[in-house]
Amino acid sequence: MDAALTVACISGAVALGGGYLSYRSATQANKTADRKVDAEAYDRSVQFYEKVMSDADRQLDRMRTQIERLTEQFDKVSSQLASEQDTSFALRDQIRALRGQVGVLEMMVNDLRAQLSAQSGGTSGHHP
């Protein structure tokens, strides 16, 4: 019976050892599975953030393009405004010159009227 007991003990020890190895193997498999799940989640997160960054880069490029267009339009409008201001100043100068000429012409007309009045008054008394 001693041999049977010894075999039973050895069998029990082998069973315990096998159970321990199975437990350890299962634990390592779970850790590996957890790491695999974590790695997959990390990869998905990286892909998501890369997509977000790519979309943000595209939007930034569009905004840069819009800013360039707006800057060009602003420059054109500023140039047109400067041109119109130059025209406005030139027209104001012409108006001032014309007012001065009108003033001179009005004085000439008044002088001519005065001369005509003086001639009319002086010759009206000397009719034959």
MMTF fields as JSON, N, C-alpha, C and O atoms, coordinates in Angstrom:
{
  "mmtfVersion": "1.0.0",
  "mmtfProducer": "UNKNOWN",
  "numBonds": 511,
  "numAtoms": 512,
  "numGroups": 128,
  "numChains": 1,
  "numModels": 1,
  "chainsPerModel": [1],
  "groupsPerChain": [128],
  "chainIdList": ["A"],
  "bondAtomList": [4, 2, 8, 6, 12, 10, 16, 14, 20, 18, 24, 22, 28, 26, 32, 30, 36, 34, 40, 38, 44, 42, 48, 46, 52, 50, 56, 54, 60, 58, 64, 62, 68, 66, 72, 70, 76, 74, 80, 78, 84, 82, 88, 86, 92, 90, 96, 94, 100, 98, 104, 102, 108, 106, 112, 110, 116, 114, 120, 118, 124, 122, 128, 126, 132, 130, 136, 134, 140, 138, 144, 142, 148, 146, 152, 150, 156, 154, 160, 158, 164, 162, 168, 166, 172, 170, 176, 174, 180, 178, 184, 182, 188, 186, 192, 190, 196, 194, 200, 198, 204, 202, 208, 206, 212, 210, 216, 214, 220, 218, 224, 222, 228, 226, 232, 230, 236, 234, 240, 238, 244, 242, 248, 246, 252, 250, 256, 254, 260, 258, 264, 262, 268, 266, 272, 270, 276, 274, 280, 278, 284, 282, 288, 286, 292, 290, 296, 294, 300, 298, 304, 302, 308, 306, 312, 310, 316, 314, 320, 318, 324, 322, 328, 326, 332, 330, 336, 334, 340, 338, 344, 342, 348, 346, 352, 350, 356, 354, 360, 358, 364, 362, 368, 366, 372, 370, 376, 374, 380, 378, 384, 382, 388, 386, 392, 390, 396, 394, 400, 398, 404, 402, 408, 406, 412, 410, 416, 414, 420, 418, 424, 422, 428, 426, 432, 430, 436, 434, 440, 438, 444, 442, 448, 446, 452, 450, 456, 454, 460, 458, 464, 462, 468, 466, 472, 470, 476, 474, 480, 478, 484, 482, 488, 486, 492, 490, 496, 494, 500, 498, 504, 502, 508, 506],
  "bondOrderList": [1, 1, 1, 1, 1, 1, 1, 1, 1, 1, 1, 1, 1, 1, 1, 1, 1, 1, 1, 1, 1, 1, 1, 1, 1, 1, 1, 1, 1, 1, 1, 1, 1, 1, 1, 1, 1, 1, 1, 1, 1, 1, 1, 1, 1, 1, 1, 1, 1, 1, 1, 1, 1, 1, 1, 1, 1, 1, 1, 1, 1, 1, 1, 1, 1, 1, 1, 1, 1, 1, 1, 1, 1, 1, 1, 1, 1, 1, 1, 1, 1, 1, 1, 1, 1, 1, 1, 1, 1, 1, 1, 1, 1, 1, 1, 1, 1, 1, 1, 1, 1, 1, 1, 1, 1, 1, 1, 1, 1, 1, 1, 1, 1, 1, 1, 1, 1, 1, 1, 1, 1, 1, 1, 1, 1, 1, 1],
  "groupList": [{"groupName": "MET", "atomNameList": ["N", "CA", "C", "O"], "elementList": ["N", "C", "C", "O"], "formalChargeList": [0, 0, 0, 0], "bondAtomList": [1, 0, 2, 1, 3, 2], "bondOrderList": [1, 1, 2], "singleLetterCode": "M", "chemCompType": "L-PEPTIDE LINKING"}, {"groupName": "ASP", "atomNameList": ["N", "CA", "C", "O"], "elementList": ["N", "C", "C", "O"], "formalChargeList": [0, 0, 0, 0], "bondAtomList": [1, 0, 2, 1, 3, 2], "bondOrderList": [1, 1, 2], "singleLetterCode": "D", "chemCompType": "L-PEPTIDE LINKING"}, {"groupName": "ALA", "atomNameList": ["N", "CA", "C", "O"], "elementList": ["N", "C", "C", "O"], "formalChargeList": [0, 0, 0, 0], "bondAtomList": [1, 0, 2, 1, 3, 2], "bondOrderList": [1, 1, 2], "singleLetterCode": "A", "chemCompType": "L-PEPTIDE LINKING"}, {"groupName": "LEU", "atomNameList": ["N", "CA", "C", "O"], "elementList": ["N", "C", "C", "O"], "formalChargeList": [0, 0, 0, 0], "bondAtomList": [1, 0, 2, 1, 3, 2], "bondOrderList": [1, 1, 2], "singleLetterCode": "L", "chemCompType": "L-PEPTIDE LINKING"}, {"groupName": "THR", "atomNameList": ["N", "CA", "C", "O"], "elementList": ["N", "C", "C", "O"], "formalChargeList": [0, 0, 0, 0], "bondAtomList": [1, 0, 2, 1, 3, 2], "bondOrderList": [1, 1, 2], "singleLetterCode": "T", "chemCompType": "L-PEPTIDE LINKING"}, {"groupName": "VAL", "atomNameList": ["N", "CA", "C", "O"], "elementList": ["N", "C", "C", "O"], "formalChargeList": [0, 0, 0, 0], "bondAtomList": [1, 0, 2, 1, 3, 2], "bondOrderList": [1, 1, 2], "singleLetterCode": "V", "chemCompType": "L-PEPTIDE LINKING"}, {"groupName": "CYS", "atomNameList": ["N", "CA", "C", "O"], "elementList": ["N", "C", "C", "O"], "formalChargeList": [0, 0, 0, 0], "bondAtomList": [1, 0, 2, 1, 3, 2], "bondOrderList": [1, 1, 2], "singleLetterCode": "C", "chemCompType": "L-PEPTIDE LINKING"}, {"groupName": "ILE", "atomNameList": ["N", "CA", "C", "O"], "elementList": ["N", "C", "C", "O"], "formalChargeList": [0, 0, 0, 0], "bondAtomList": [1, 0, 2, 1, 3, 2], "bondOrderList": [1, 1, 2], "singleLetterCode": "I", "chemCompType": "L-PEPTIDE LINKING"}, {"groupName": "SER", "atomNameList": ["N", "CA", "C", "O"], "elementList": ["N", "C", "C", "O"], "formalChargeList": [0, 0, 0, 0], "bondAtomList": [1, 0, 2, 1, 3, 2], "bondOrderList": [1, 1, 2], "singleLetterCode": "S", "chemCompType": "L-PEPTIDE LINKING"}, {"groupName": "GLY", "atomNameList": ["N", "CA", "C", "O"], "elementList": ["N", "C", "C", "O"], "formalChargeList": [0, 0, 0, 0], "bondAtomList": [1, 0, 2, 1, 3, 2], "bondOrderList": [1, 1, 2], "singleLetterCode": "G", "chemCompType": "PEPTIDE LINKING"}, {"groupName": "TYR", "atomNameList": ["N", "CA", "C", "O"], "elementList": ["N", "C", "C", "O"], "formalChargeList": [0, 0, 0, 0], "bondAtomList": [1, 0, 2, 1, 3, 2], "bondOrderList": [1, 1, 2], "singleLetterCode": "Y", "chemCompType": "L-PEPTIDE LINKING"}, {"groupName": "ARG", "atomNameList": ["N", "CA", "C", "O"], "elementList": ["N", "C", "C", "O"], "formalChargeList": [0, 0, 0, 0], "bondAtomList": [1, 0, 2, 1, 3, 2], "bondOrderList": [1, 1, 2], "singleLetterCode": "R", "chemCompType": "L-PEPTIDE LINKING"}, {"groupName": "GLN", "atomNameList": ["N", "CA", "C", "O"], "elementList": ["N", "C", "C", "O"], "formalChargeList": [0, 0, 0, 0], "bondAtomList": [1, 0, 2, 1, 3, 2], "bondOrderList": [1, 1, 2], "singleLetterCode": "Q", "chemCompType": "L-PEPTIDE LINKING"}, {"groupName": "ASN", "atomNameList": ["N", "CA", "C", "O"], "elementList": ["N", "C", "C", "O"], "formalChargeList": [0, 0, 0, 0], "bondAtomList": [1, 0, 2, 1, 3, 2], "bondOrderList": [1, 1, 2], "singleLetterCode": "N", "chemCompType": "L-PEPTIDE LINKING"}, {"groupName": "LYS", "atomNameList": ["N", "CA", "C", "O"], "elementList": ["N", "C", "C", "O"], "formalChargeList": [0, 0, 0, 0], "bondAtomList": [1, 0, 2, 1, 3, 2], "bondOrderList": [1, 1, 2], "singleLetterCode": "K", "chemCompType": "L-PEPTIDE LINKING"}, {"groupName": "GLU", "atomNameList": ["N", "CA", "C", "O"], "elementList": ["N", "C", "C", "O"], "formalChargeList": [0, 0, 0, 0], "bondAtomList": [1, 0, 2, 1, 3, 2], "bondOrderList": [1, 1, 2], "singleLetterCode": "E", "chemCompType": "L-PEPTIDE LINKING"}, {"groupName": "PHE", "atomNameList": ["N", "CA", "C", "O"], "elementList": ["N", "C", "C", "O"], "formalChargeList": [0, 0, 0, 0], "bondAtomList": [1, 0, 2, 1, 3, 2], "bondOrderList": [1, 1, 2], "singleLetterCode": "F", "chemCompType": "L-PEPTIDE LINKING"}, {"groupName": "HIS", "atomNameList": ["N", "CA", "C", "O"], "elementList": ["N", "C", "C", "O"], "formalChargeList": [0, 0, 0, 0], "bondAtomList": [1, 0, 2, 1, 3, 2], "bondOrderList": [1, 1, 2], "singleLetterCode": "H", "chemCompType": "L-PEPTIDE LINKING"}, {"groupName": "PRO", "atomNameList": ["N", "CA", "C", "O"], "elementList": ["N", "C", "C", "O"], "formalChargeList": [0, 0, 0, 0], "bondAtomList": [1, 0, 2, 1, 3, 2], "bondOrderList": [1, 1, 2], "singleLetterCode": "P", "chemCompType": "L-PEPTIDE LINKING"}],
  "groupTypeList": [0, 1, 2, 2, 3, 4, 5, 2, 6, 7, 8, 9, 2, 5, 2, 3, 9, 9, 9, 10, 3, 8, 10, 11, 8, 2, 4, 12, 2, 13, 14, 4, 2, 1, 11, 14, 5, 1, 2, 15, 2, 10, 1, 11, 8, 5, 12, 16, 10, 15, 14, 5, 0, 8, 1, 2, 1, 11, 12, 3, 1, 11, 0, 11, 4, 12, 7, 15, 11, 3, 4, 15, 12, 16, 1, 14, 5, 8, 8, 12, 3, 2, 8, 15, 12, 1, 4, 8, 16, 2, 3, 11, 1, 12, 7, 11, 2, 3, 11, 9, 12, 5, 9, 5, 3, 15, 0, 0, 5, 13, 1, 3, 11, 2, 12, 3, 8, 2, 12, 8, 9, 9, 4, 8, 9, 17, 17, 18],
  "groupIdList": [1, 2, 3, 4, 5, 6, 7, 8, 9, 10, 11, 12, 13, 14, 15, 16, 17, 18, 19, 20, 21, 22, 23, 24, 25, 26, 27, 28, 29, 30, 31, 32, 33, 34, 35, 36, 37, 38, 39, 40, 41, 42, 43, 44, 45, 46, 47, 48, 49, 50, 51, 52, 53, 54, 55, 56, 57, 58, 59, 60, 61, 62, 63, 64, 65, 66, 67, 68, 69, 70, 71, 72, 73, 74, 75, 76, 77, 78, 79, 80, 81, 82, 83, 84, 85, 86, 87, 88, 89, 90, 91, 92, 93, 94, 95, 96, 97, 98, 99, 100, 101, 102, 103, 104, 105, 106, 107, 108, 109, 110, 111, 112, 113, 114, 115, 116, 117, 118, 119, 120, 121, 122, 123, 124, 125, 126, 127, 128],
  "secStructList": [7, 2, 2, 2, 2, 2, 2, 2, 2, 2, 2, 2, 2, 2, 2, 2, 2, 2, 2, 2, 2, 2, 2, 2, 2, 2, 2, 2, 2, 2, 2, 2, 2, 2, 2, 2, 2, 2, 2, 2, 2, 2, 2, 2, 2, 2, 2, 2, 2, 2, 2, 2, 2, 2, 2, 2, 2, 2, 2, 2, 2, 2, 2, 2, 2, 2, 2, 2, 2, 2, 2, 2, 2, 2, 2, 2, 2, 2, 2, 2, 2, 2, 2, 2, 2, 2, 2, 2, 2, 2, 2, 2, 2, 2, 2, 2, 2, 2, 2, 2, 2, 2, 2, 2, 2, 2, 2, 2, 2, 2, 2, 2, 2, 2, 2, 2, 2, 2, 2, 2, 2, 2, 2, 2, 6, 6, 7, 7],
  "xCoordList": [0.789, 0.0, 0.837, 0.431, 1.998, 2.88, 3.147, 3.255, 3.251, 3.498, 2.281, 2.421, 1.085, -0.132, -0.236, -0.653, 0.134, 0.093, 1.122, 0.856, 2.281, 3.325, 2.885, 3.076, 2.298, 1.812, 0.698, 0.625, -0.16, -1.251, -0.702, -1.191, 0.31, 0.92, 1.594, 1.461, 2.325, 3.006, 1.959, 2.125, 0.916, -0.138, -0.777, -1.059, -0.999, -1.579, -0.65, -1.07, 0.659, 1.638, 1.691, 1.755, 1.664, 1.673, 0.399, 0.444, -0.714, -1.98, -1.923, -2.338, -1.396, -1.251, -0.294, -0.562, 0.817, 1.79, 1.155, 1.353, 0.4, -0.29, -1.331, -1.497, -2.036, -3.034, -2.381, -2.872, -1.236, -0.51, -0.024, -0.155, 0.54, 1.026, -0.13, 0.019, -1.268, -2.449, -2.907, -3.23, -2.929, -3.328, -2.369, -2.793, -1.083, -0.075, -0.184, -0.08, -0.386, -0.532, -1.78, -1.756, -2.868, -4.112, -3.928, -4.418, -3.216, -2.964, -2.126, -2.416, -1.092, -0.261, -1.063, -0.876, -1.94, -2.787, -3.721, -3.95, -4.261, -5.142, -4.37, -4.855, -3.149, -2.327, -2.021, -2.075, -1.702, -1.407, -2.641, -2.553, -3.799, -5.052, -5.35, -5.777, -5.12, -5.328, -4.393, -4.803, -3.126, -2.169, -2.592, -2.471, -3.09, -3.536, -4.714, -4.77, -5.663, -6.811, -6.331, -6.791, -5.399, -4.844, -4.131, -4.275, -3.371, -2.653, -3.633, -3.418, -4.695, -5.698, -6.39, -6.622, -6.718, -7.344, -6.377, -6.787, -5.105, -4.094, -4.005, -3.969, -3.969, -3.9, -5.121, -4.993, -6.31, -7.521, -7.446, -7.84, -6.94, -6.796, -5.817, -6.071, -4.711, -3.723, -4.343, -4.164, -5.065, -5.726, -6.741, -6.829, -7.507, -8.511, -7.844, -8.272, -6.788, -6.121, -5.395, -5.32, -4.861, -4.241, -5.285, -5.016, -6.475, -7.56, -7.985, -8.2, -8.104, -8.469, -7.417, -7.761, -6.147, -5.067, -5.069, -4.83, -5.334, -5.4, -6.547, -6.389, -7.702, -8.85, -8.532, -8.878, -7.879, -7.514, -6.523, -6.616, -5.585, -4.627, -5.347, -5.03, -6.307, -7.075, -7.86, -7.894, -8.488, -9.235, -8.304, -8.65, -7.146, -6.168, -5.71, -5.561, -5.488, -5.116, -6.223, -5.954, -7.477, -8.604, -8.657, -8.887, -8.445, -8.5, -7.354, -7.538, -6.173, -5.044, -5.375, -5.083, -5.988, -6.382, -7.399, -7.297, -8.376, -9.372, -8.72, -9.077, -7.77, -7.082, -6.31, -6.303, -5.659, -4.925, -5.875, -5.572, -7.022, -8.011, -8.522, -8.618, -8.848, -9.335, -8.27, -8.58, -7.027, -5.937, -5.805, -5.607, -5.916, -5.867, -7.025, -6.829, -8.234, -9.392, -9.208, -9.532, -8.696, -8.457, -7.463, -7.658, -6.398, -5.405, -6.014, -5.728, -6.862, -7.517, -8.429, -8.402, -9.233, -10.161, -9.386, -9.767, -8.302, -7.48, -6.887, -6.832, -6.446, -5.891, -6.961, -6.715, -8.149, -9.254, -9.624, -9.87, -9.662, -9.988, -8.949, -9.295, -7.683, -6.621, -6.772, -6.609, -7.085, -7.283, -8.473, -8.408, -9.56, -10.748, -10.479, -10.99, -9.691, -9.339, -8.49, -8.664, -7.569, -6.758, -7.652, -7.484, -8.612, -9.551, -10.37, -10.586, -10.828, -11.619, -10.812, -11.328, -9.561, -8.715, -8.506, -8.535, -8.294, -8.098, -9.36, -9.291, -10.518, -11.778, -11.99, -12.462, -11.654, -11.784, -10.877, -11.27, -9.66, -8.75, -9.318, -9.216, -9.915, -10.529, -11.699, -11.876, -12.49, -13.631, -13.124, -13.69, -12.068, -11.498, -11.019, -11.262, -10.342, -9.849, -11.015, -10.974, -12.062, -13.223, -13.944, -14.409, -14.042, -14.661, -13.864, -14.422, -12.546, -11.709, -11.939, -12.028, -12.034, -12.279, -13.654, -13.814, -14.642, -15.995, -15.968, -16.598, -15.247, -15.132, -14.5, -14.969, -13.438, -12.773, -13.731, -13.827, -14.437, -15.379, -16.525, -16.965, -17.015, -18.084, -17.592, -18.332, -16.346, -15.792, -15.657, -15.906, -15.258, -15.129, -16.488, -16.627, -17.495, -18.846, -19.321, -19.886, -19.103, -19.503, -18.771, -19.371, -17.484, -16.724, -17.27, -17.401, -17.586, -18.132, -19.492, -19.785, -20.314, -21.617, -21.423, -22.109, -20.461, -20.203, -19.72, -20.116, -18.875, -18.377, -19.512, -19.609, -20.373, -21.514, -22.476, -23.018, -22.677, -23.55, -22.946, -23.649, -21.654, -20.984, -21.045, -21.247, -20.875, -20.928, -22.355, -22.582, -23.302, -24.702, -25.12, -25.846, -24.687, -25.044, -24.372, -24.982, -23.188, -22.459, -22.89, -22.827, -23.319, -23.727, -25.191, -25.631, -25.967, -27.402, -27.714, -28.728, -26.888, -27.149, -26.628, -26.978, -25.851, -25.236, -25.829, -25.121, -27.058, -27.662, -28.008, -28.516, -27.781, -28.132, -29.542, -29.94],
  "yCoordList": [-1.174, 0.0, 1.245, 2.33, 1.027, 2.158, 2.609, 3.802, 1.642, 2.007, 2.735, 3.681, 2.29, 2.929, 4.328, 5.259, 4.477, 5.784, 6.702, 7.879, 6.159, 6.94, 7.362, 8.513, 6.437, 6.759, 7.804, 8.721, 7.661, 8.606, 9.984, 11.001, 10.005, 11.295, 11.921, 13.117, 11.087, 11.605, 12.086, 13.144, 11.343, 11.739, 13.046, 13.927, 13.162, 14.399, 15.575, 16.673, 15.303, 16.378, 16.773, 17.959, 15.799, 16.091, 16.839, 17.768, 16.46, 17.137, 18.577, 19.507, 18.744, 20.113, 20.936, 22.093, 20.315, 20.996, 21.342, 22.439, 20.416, 20.663, 21.751, 22.593, 21.723, 22.768, 24.13, 25.127, 24.147, 25.415, 25.917, 27.098, 25.001, 25.402, 25.874, 26.833, 25.215, 25.628, 27.014, 27.873, 27.215, 28.521, 29.605, 30.666, 29.325, 30.294, 30.58, 31.733, 29.578, 29.726, 30.549, 31.406, 30.274, 31.03, 32.49, 33.391, 32.722, 34.091, 34.834, 35.981, 34.177, 34.814, 35.051, 36.066, 34.127, 34.296, 35.481, 36.255, 35.624, 36.766, 38.081, 39.065, 38.082, 39.282, 39.622, 40.783, 38.599, 38.809, 39.325, 40.217, 38.744, 39.192, 40.633, 41.44, 40.95, 42.323, 43.285, 44.369, 42.877, 43.723, 43.886, 44.965, 42.798, 42.873, 43.829, 44.631, 43.749, 44.659, 46.088, 47.0, 46.289, 47.624, 48.135, 49.305, 47.283, 47.673, 48.035, 48.998, 47.262, 47.569, 48.892, 49.698, 49.116, 50.381, 51.537, 52.596, 51.333, 52.353, 52.633, 53.79, 51.576, 51.753, 52.511, 53.394, 52.167, 52.887, 54.355, 55.241, 54.602, 55.977, 56.749, 57.898, 56.12, 56.767, 57.078, 58.175, 56.122, 56.35, 57.481, 58.326, 57.496, 58.545, 59.911, 60.847, 60.031, 61.329, 61.738, 62.926, 60.766, 61.089, 61.628, 62.563, 61.04, 61.525, 62.932, 63.803, 63.143, 64.473, 65.494, 66.592, 65.147, 66.062, 66.317, 67.441, 65.291, 65.455, 66.387, 67.262, 66.185, 67.072, 68.504, 69.453, 68.653, 69.993, 70.647, 71.846, 69.875, 70.417, 70.877, 71.932, 70.094, 70.485, 71.764, 72.661, 71.848, 73.058, 74.256, 75.357, 74.048, 75.121, 75.589, 76.789, 74.652, 75.014, 75.812, 76.798, 75.386, 76.133, 77.541, 78.505, 77.658, 78.985, 79.864, 81.063, 79.273, 80.043, 80.543, 81.687, 79.677, 80.065, 81.202, 82.161, 81.1, 82.163, 83.46, 84.537, 83.363, 84.563, 85.207, 86.431, 84.381, 84.922, 85.624, 86.71, 85.01, 85.632, 86.947, 87.953, 86.931, 88.148, 89.236, 90.413, 88.848, 89.818, 90.426, 91.633, 89.588, 90.102, 91.058, 92.124, 90.682, 91.557, 92.85, 93.924, 92.764, 93.965, 94.881, 96.095, 94.291, 95.095, 95.779, 96.945, 95.043, 95.638, 96.789, 97.862, 96.558, 97.595, 98.803, 99.947, 98.546, 99.647, 100.449, 101.678, 99.744, 100.418, 101.242, 102.38, 100.662, 101.394, 102.619, 103.692, 102.46, 103.574, 104.685, 105.863, 104.303, 105.305, 106.026, 107.244, 105.271, 105.875, 106.831, 107.928, 106.398, 107.258, 108.489, 109.571, 108.337, 109.499, 110.482, 111.696, 109.951, 110.816, 111.565, 112.762, 110.827, 111.456, 112.516, 113.604, 112.209, 113.147, 114.409, 115.521, 114.239, 115.401, 116.237, 117.467, 115.543, 116.261, 117.031, 118.18, 116.387, 117.076, 118.267, 119.315, 118.126, 119.255, 120.412, 121.577, 120.074, 121.118, 121.815, 123.034, 121.035, 121.63, 122.53, 123.607, 122.087, 122.9, 124.209, 125.268, 124.154, 125.381, 126.327, 127.532, 125.76, 126.578, 127.195, 128.37, 126.392, 126.907, 127.982, 128.969, 127.803, 128.839, 130.143, 131.237, 129.983, 131.174, 131.846, 133.071, 131.033, 131.591, 132.241, 133.304, 131.604, 132.17, 133.509, 134.47, 133.574, 134.83, 135.915, 137.053, 135.558, 136.523, 136.96, 138.148, 136.007, 136.333, 137.201, 138.11, 136.939, 137.765, 139.195, 140.148, 139.348, 140.701, 141.394, 142.593, 140.615, 141.203, 141.643, 142.722, 140.786, 141.122, 142.374, 143.272, 142.447, 143.629, 144.885, 145.954, 144.75, 145.885, 146.306, 147.496, 145.325, 145.642, 146.32, 147.26, 145.863, 146.492, 147.94, 148.865, 148.087, 149.44, 150.338, 151.5, 149.796, 150.577, 150.896, 152.018, 149.917, 150.144, 151.163, 152.015, 151.069, 152.035, 153.428, 154.412, 153.496, 154.795, 155.351, 156.552, 154.505, 154.968, 155.32, 156.294, 154.557, 154.848, 156.139, 156.931, 156.364, 157.581, 158.792, 159.86, 158.684, 159.799, 160.133, 161.305, 159.199, 159.463, 159.766, 160.302, 159.447, 159.689, 161.173, 161.593, 161.974, 163.401, 164.125, 165.296, 163.573, 164.208, 163.769, 163.793, 163.38, 162.959, 164.177, 165.132, 164.235, 165.408, 165.509, 166.448],
  "zCoordList": [0.0, 0.0, 0.0, -0.417, 0.481, 0.475, -0.949, -1.234, -1.824, -3.219, -3.785, -4.56, -3.394, -3.883, -3.307, -3.996, -2.066, -1.441, -2.08, -2.326, -2.342, -2.981, -4.367, -4.761, -5.107, -6.457, -6.355, -7.173, -5.357, -5.174, -4.824, -5.316, -3.978, -3.611, -4.808, -5.067, -5.536, -6.734, -7.737, -8.343, -7.911, -8.842, -8.381, -9.192, -7.096, -6.552, -6.772, -7.138, -6.53, -6.725, -8.195, -8.52, -9.07, -10.516, -10.882, -11.688, -10.318, -10.608, -10.108, -10.799, -8.885, -8.37, -9.239, -9.559, -9.608, -10.48, -11.817, -12.339, -12.366, -13.643, -13.501, -14.383, -12.367, -12.102, -11.984, -12.513, -11.262, -11.101, -12.46, -12.782, -13.25, -14.584, -15.464, -16.222, -15.37, -16.14, -15.694, -16.515, -14.353, -13.807, -14.289, -14.748, -14.18, -14.605, -16.099, -16.518, -16.875, -18.322, -18.653, -19.536, -17.931, -18.159, -17.759, -18.439, -16.644, -16.204, -17.238, -17.577, -17.733, -18.753, -20.041, -20.713, -20.374, -21.563, -21.371, -22.301, -20.165, -19.878, -19.966, -20.525, -19.399, -19.479, -20.935, -21.342, -21.701, -23.118, -23.85, -24.694, -23.507, -24.126, -23.725, -24.55, -22.443, -21.981, -22.705, -23.12, -22.854, -23.585, -25.03, -25.61, -25.606, -26.999, -27.122, -28.055, -26.179, -26.176, -25.978, -26.664, -25.031, -24.801, -26.047, -26.404, -26.707, -27.913, -29.034, -29.771, -29.152, -30.173, -29.863, -30.764, -28.606, -28.214, -28.479, -28.954, -28.172, -28.43, -29.934, -30.353, -30.734, -32.196, -32.71, -33.559, -32.196, -32.612, -32.202, -32.96, -31.006, -30.534, -31.413, -31.773, -31.753, -32.62, -33.98, -34.509, -34.54, -35.839, -35.736, -36.627, -34.65, -34.461, -34.394, -35.069, -33.574, -33.426, -34.703, -35.018, -35.44, -36.728, -37.695, -38.449, -37.672, -38.534, -38.116, -38.959, -36.793, -36.288, -36.703, -37.14, -36.574, -36.954, -38.46, -38.902, -39.234, -40.678, -41.067, -41.918, -40.432, -40.69, -40.273, -40.976, -39.136, -38.661, -39.624, -39.887, -40.145, -41.126, -42.389, -42.937, -42.848, -44.047, -43.782, -44.625, -42.619, -42.282, -42.169, -42.597, -41.604, -41.482, -42.862, -43.094, -43.771, -45.148, -45.819, -46.506, -45.62, -46.201, -45.631, -46.361, -44.327, -43.705, -44.204, -44.41, -44.399, -44.941, -46.339, -46.685, -47.14, -48.491, -48.441, -49.206, -47.547, -47.405, -46.946, -47.422, -46.028, -45.559, -46.707, -46.847, -47.53, -48.678, -49.637, -50.131, -49.9, -50.799, -50.214, -50.917, -48.927, -48.283, -48.288, -48.472, -48.087, -48.12, -49.511, -49.65, -50.538, -51.912, -52.176, -52.758, -51.748, -51.933, -51.159, -51.666, -49.948, -49.146, -49.853, -49.913, -50.385, -51.098, -52.319, -52.592, -53.057, -54.233, -53.822, -54.426, -52.794, -52.341, -51.813, -52.062, -51.087, -50.579, -51.724, -51.674, -52.756, -53.929, -54.635, -55.034, -54.786, -55.407, -54.579, -55.129, -53.272, -52.401, -52.531, -52.611, -52.55, -52.707, -54.041, -54.115, -55.098, -56.416, -56.407, -56.961, -55.77, -55.704, -54.842, -55.134, -53.794, -52.981, -53.784, -53.676, -54.591, -55.448, -56.434, -56.667, -57.011, -57.941, -57.223, -57.758, -56.017, -55.237, -54.927, -55.041, -54.542, -54.267, -55.528, -55.488, -56.649, -57.916, -58.286, -58.724, -58.107, -58.413, -57.478, -57.918, -56.219, -55.284, -55.706, -55.646, -56.132, -56.605, -57.834, -57.967, -58.731, -59.928, -59.539, -60.107, -58.576, -58.117, -57.525, -57.798, -56.721, -56.153, -57.265, -57.219, -58.25, -59.363, -60.129, -60.492, -60.373, -61.097, -60.298, -60.868, -58.988, -58.145, -58.235, -58.316, -58.219, -58.362, -59.709, -59.791, -60.774, -62.107, -62.179, -62.779, -61.567, -61.555, -60.826, -61.267, -59.72, -58.977, -59.837, -59.859, -60.541, -61.43, -62.532, -62.84, -63.125, -64.208, -63.698, -64.402, -62.486, -61.912, -61.699, -61.94, -61.25, -61.085, -62.44, -62.569, -63.446, -64.789, -65.315, -65.892, -65.106, -65.551, -64.823, -65.448, -63.533, -62.762, -63.259, -63.367, -63.557, -64.1, -65.46, -65.743, -66.297, -67.618, -67.486, -68.225, -66.569, -66.343, -65.873, -66.309, -64.969, -64.465, -65.606, -65.703, -66.453, -67.591, -68.552, -69.05, -68.816, -69.706, -69.099, -69.804, -67.817, -67.144, -67.225, -67.457, -67.035, -67.095, -68.514, -68.698, -69.506, -70.897, -71.274, -71.992, -70.811, -71.119, -70.465, -71.067, -69.274, -68.551, -69.161, -69.192, -69.631, -70.19, -71.589, -71.96, -72.385, -73.757, -73.858, -74.875, -72.848, -72.919, -72.882, -73.439, -72.254, -72.207, -73.435, -73.584, -74.307, -75.439, -76.755, -77.762, -76.808, -78.081, -78.887, -78.299, -80.184, -81.016, -81.367, -82.057]
}
